[in-house]
Amino acid sequence: MQAAVRTVPTHKAASWAGHLVSAPAALFLLIDGAMKLAAPAPVVEASAALGLSAEVLPGLGVLLLACLFVYLVPRTAALGAVLLTGYLGGAIATHVRVGLEPVSLALPLVLGALLWGGLYLRDARLRALVTR
């Protein structure tokens, strides 16, 4: 039994706009994941201030880069957005747990909004699902 697949055309301008909206967030997360893998002293110190030991940084880096890869593949972008939302939610929870100022929550929130906003613009299926 075959399921009928309804495709919704994507306008080129919306697709380009979606890539431009998501690019800064994706680039930031790529750099963040690479820095977690490299673990230079400032990253280790900042992580220690959040209660994370240096031993967990490589695992977090691999996790972040894997989620980002899933997001960057057009076919799996929605799954990647969900995974990155969970990752960024963990960052927010960590900041709340250690009692950082509320302004420190802005970066993960903005990154999540850019990721989902960009995906909304470039994926007609998501737009169709949201605007039903």
MODELLER restraints for C-alpha pairs under 7 A, 6 or more apart:
rsr = mdl.restraints
at = mdl.atoms
rsr.add(forms.Gaussian(group=physical.xy_distance, feature=features.Distance(at['CA:8:A'], at['CA:124:A']), mean=5.56, stdev=0.5))
rsr.add(forms.Gaussian(group=physical.xy_distance, feature=features.Distance(at['CA:8:A'], at['CA:125:A']), mean=6.20, stdev=0.5))
rsr.add(forms.Gaussian(group=physical.xy_distance, feature=features.Distance(at['CA:9:A'], at['CA:124:A']), mean=6.35, stdev=0.5))
rsr.add(forms.Gaussian(group=physical.xy_distance, feature=features.Distance(at['CA:10:A'], at['CA:122:A']), mean=6.93, stdev=0.5))
rsr.add(forms.Gaussian(group=physical.xy_distance, feature=features.Distance(at['CA:10:A'], at['CA:123:A']), mean=6.86, stdev=0.5))
rsr.add(forms.Gaussian(group=physical.xy_distance, feature=features.Distance(at['CA:10:A'], at['CA:124:A']), mean=5.29, stdev=0.5))
rsr.add(forms.Gaussian(group=physical.xy_distance, feature=features.Distance(at['CA:14:A'], at['CA:121:A']), mean=5.25, stdev=0.5))
rsr.add(forms.Gaussian(group=physical.xy_distance, feature=features.Distance(at['CA:14:A'], at['CA:122:A']), mean=5.75, stdev=0.5))
rsr.add(forms.Gaussian(group=physical.xy_distance, feature=features.Distance(at['CA:15:A'], at['CA:121:A']), mean=5.96, stdev=0.5))
rsr.add(forms.Gaussian(group=physical.xy_distance, feature=features.Distance(at['CA:15:A'], at['CA:122:A']), mean=3.96, stdev=0.5))
rsr.add(forms.Gaussian(group=physical.xy_distance, feature=features.Distance(at['CA:17:A'], at['CA:121:A']), mean=6.63, stdev=0.5))
rsr.add(forms.Gaussian(group=physical.xy_distance, feature=features.Distance(at['CA:18:A'], at['CA:118:A']), mean=3.88, stdev=0.5))
rsr.add(forms.Gaussian(group=physical.xy_distance, feature=features.Distance(at['CA:18:A'], at['CA:119:A']), mean=6.03, stdev=0.5))
rsr.add(forms.Gaussian(group=physical.xy_distance, feature=features.Distance(at['CA:18:A'], at['CA:121:A']), mean=4.56, stdev=0.5))
rsr.add(forms.Gaussian(group=physical.xy_distance, feature=features.Distance(at['CA:18:A'], at['CA:122:A']), mean=4.73, stdev=0.5))
rsr.add(forms.Gaussian(group=physical.xy_distance, feature=features.Distance(at['CA:19:A'], at['CA:118:A']), mean=6.03, stdev=0.5))
rsr.add(forms.Gaussian(group=physical.xy_distance, feature=features.Distance(at['CA:19:A'], at['CA:122:A']), mean=6.92, stdev=0.5))
rsr.add(forms.Gaussian(group=physical.xy_distance, feature=features.Distance(at['CA:21:A'], at['CA:114:A']), mean=5.89, stdev=0.5))
rsr.add(forms.Gaussian(group=physical.xy_distance, feature=features.Distance(at['CA:21:A'], at['CA:117:A']), mean=6.97, stdev=0.5))
rsr.add(forms.Gaussian(group=physical.xy_distance, feature=features.Distance(at['CA:21:A'], at['CA:118:A']), mean=4.93, stdev=0.5))
rsr.add(forms.Gaussian(group=physical.xy_distance, feature=features.Distance(at['CA:22:A'], at['CA:114:A']), mean=5.41, stdev=0.5))
rsr.add(forms.Gaussian(group=physical.xy_distance, feature=features.Distance(at['CA:22:A'], at['CA:115:A']), mean=5.08, stdev=0.5))
rsr.add(forms.Gaussian(group=physical.xy_distance, feature=features.Distance(at['CA:22:A'], at['CA:118:A']), mean=4.69, stdev=0.5))
rsr.add(forms.Gaussian(group=physical.xy_distance, feature=features.Distance(at['CA:25:A'], at['CA:111:A']), mean=5.31, stdev=0.5))
rsr.add(forms.Gaussian(group=physical.xy_distance, feature=features.Distance(at['CA:25:A'], at['CA:114:A']), mean=6.25, stdev=0.5))
rsr.add(forms.Gaussian(group=physical.xy_distance, feature=features.Distance(at['CA:25:A'], at['CA:115:A']), mean=6.43, stdev=0.5))
rsr.add(forms.Gaussian(group=physical.xy_distance, feature=features.Distance(at['CA:30:A'], at['CA:65:A']), mean=6.49, stdev=0.5))
rsr.add(forms.Gaussian(group=physical.xy_distance, feature=features.Distance(at['CA:33:A'], at['CA:61:A']), mean=4.29, stdev=0.5))
rsr.add(forms.Gaussian(group=physical.xy_distance, feature=features.Distance(at['CA:33:A'], at['CA:62:A']), mean=6.92, stdev=0.5))
rsr.add(forms.Gaussian(group=physical.xy_distance, feature=features.Distance(at['CA:33:A'], at['CA:64:A']), mean=5.68, stdev=0.5))
rsr.add(forms.Gaussian(group=physical.xy_distance, feature=features.Distance(at['CA:33:A'], at['CA:65:A']), mean=5.65, stdev=0.5))
rsr.add(forms.Gaussian(group=physical.xy_distance, feature=features.Distance(at['CA:34:A'], at['CA:61:A']), mean=6.41, stdev=0.5))
rsr.add(forms.Gaussian(group=physical.xy_distance, feature=features.Distance(at['CA:36:A'], at['CA:57:A']), mean=5.19, stdev=0.5))
rsr.add(forms.Gaussian(group=physical.xy_distance, feature=features.Distance(at['CA:36:A'], at['CA:58:A']), mean=5.81, stdev=0.5))
rsr.add(forms.Gaussian(group=physical.xy_distance, feature=features.Distance(at['CA:36:A'], at['CA:60:A']), mean=6.89, stdev=0.5))
rsr.add(forms.Gaussian(group=physical.xy_distance, feature=features.Distance(at['CA:36:A'], at['CA:61:A']), mean=4.86, stdev=0.5))
rsr.add(forms.Gaussian(group=physical.xy_distance, feature=features.Distance(at['CA:37:A'], at['CA:57:A']), mean=6.49, stdev=0.5))
rsr.add(forms.Gaussian(group=physical.xy_distance, feature=features.Distance(at['CA:37:A'], at['CA:58:A']), mean=4.68, stdev=0.5))
rsr.add(forms.Gaussian(group=physical.xy_distance, feature=features.Distance(at['CA:37:A'], at['CA:61:A']), mean=5.27, stdev=0.5))
rsr.add(forms.Gaussian(group=physical.xy_distance, feature=features.Distance(at['CA:39:A'], at['CA:57:A']), mean=6.95, stdev=0.5))
rsr.add(forms.Gaussian(group=physical.xy_distance, feature=features.Distance(at['CA:44:A'], at['CA:54:A']), mean=5.71, stdev=0.5))
rsr.add(forms.Gaussian(group=physical.xy_distance, feature=features.Distance(at['CA:47:A'], at['CA:53:A']), mean=6.74, stdev=0.5))
rsr.add(forms.Gaussian(group=physical.xy_distance, feature=features.Distance(at['CA:50:A'], at['CA:94:A']), mean=6.85, stdev=0.5))
rsr.add(forms.Gaussian(group=physical.xy_distance, feature=features.Distance(at['CA:50:A'], at['CA:98:A']), mean=6.32, stdev=0.5))
rsr.add(forms.Gaussian(group=physical.xy_distance, feature=features.Distance(at['CA:67:A'], at['CA:80:A']), mean=5.49, stdev=0.5))
rsr.add(forms.Gaussian(group=physical.xy_distance, feature=features.Distance(at['CA:67:A'], at['CA:83:A']), mean=5.99, stdev=0.5))
rsr.add(forms.Gaussian(group=physical.xy_distance, feature=features.Distance(at['CA:67:A'], at['CA:84:A']), mean=6.02, stdev=0.5))
rsr.add(forms.Gaussian(group=physical.xy_distance, feature=features.Distance(at['CA:68:A'], at['CA:80:A']), mean=6.41, stdev=0.5))
rsr.add(forms.Gaussian(group=physical.xy_distance, feature=features.Distance(at['CA:70:A'], at['CA:76:A']), mean=5.71, stdev=0.5))
rsr.add(forms.Gaussian(group=physical.xy_distance, feature=features.Distance(at['CA:70:A'], at['CA:77:A']), mean=6.04, stdev=0.5))
rsr.add(forms.Gaussian(group=physical.xy_distance, feature=features.Distance(at['CA:70:A'], at['CA:80:A']), mean=4.72, stdev=0.5))
rsr.add(forms.Gaussian(group=physical.xy_distance, feature=features.Distance(at['CA:71:A'], at['CA:77:A']), mean=4.00, stdev=0.5))
rsr.add(forms.Gaussian(group=physical.xy_distance, feature=features.Distance(at['CA:71:A'], at['CA:78:A']), mean=6.75, stdev=0.5))
rsr.add(forms.Gaussian(group=physical.xy_distance, feature=features.Distance(at['CA:71:A'], at['CA:79:A']), mean=6.80, stdev=0.5))
rsr.add(forms.Gaussian(group=physical.xy_distance, feature=features.Distance(at['CA:71:A'], at['CA:80:A']), mean=3.77, stdev=0.5))
rsr.add(forms.Gaussian(group=physical.xy_distance, feature=features.Distance(at['CA:71:A'], at['CA:81:A']), mean=5.75, stdev=0.5))
rsr.add(forms.Gaussian(group=physical.xy_distance, feature=features.Distance(at['CA:81:A'], at['CA:115:A']), mean=6.65, stdev=0.5))
rsr.add(forms.Gaussian(group=physical.xy_distance, feature=features.Distance(at['CA:81:A'], at['CA:116:A']), mean=6.57, stdev=0.5))
rsr.add(forms.Gaussian(group=physical.xy_distance, feature=features.Distance(at['CA:85:A'], at['CA:112:A']), mean=6.12, stdev=0.5))
rsr.add(forms.Gaussian(group=physical.xy_distance, feature=features.Distance(at['CA:88:A'], at['CA:108:A']), mean=5.49, stdev=0.5))
rsr.add(forms.Gaussian(group=physical.xy_distance, feature=features.Distance(at['CA:92:A'], at['CA:105:A']), mean=5.84, stdev=0.5))
rsr.add(forms.Gaussian(group=physical.xy_distance, feature=features.Distance(at['CA:92:A'], at['CA:108:A']), mean=6.71, stdev=0.5))
rsr.add(forms.Gaussian(group=physical.xy_distance, feature=features.Distance(at['CA:120:A'], at['CA:126:A']), mean=5.82, stdev=0.5))
rsr.add(forms.Gaussian(group=physical.xy_distance, feature=features.Distance(at['CA:120:A'], at['CA:127:A']), mean=5.70, stdev=0.5))
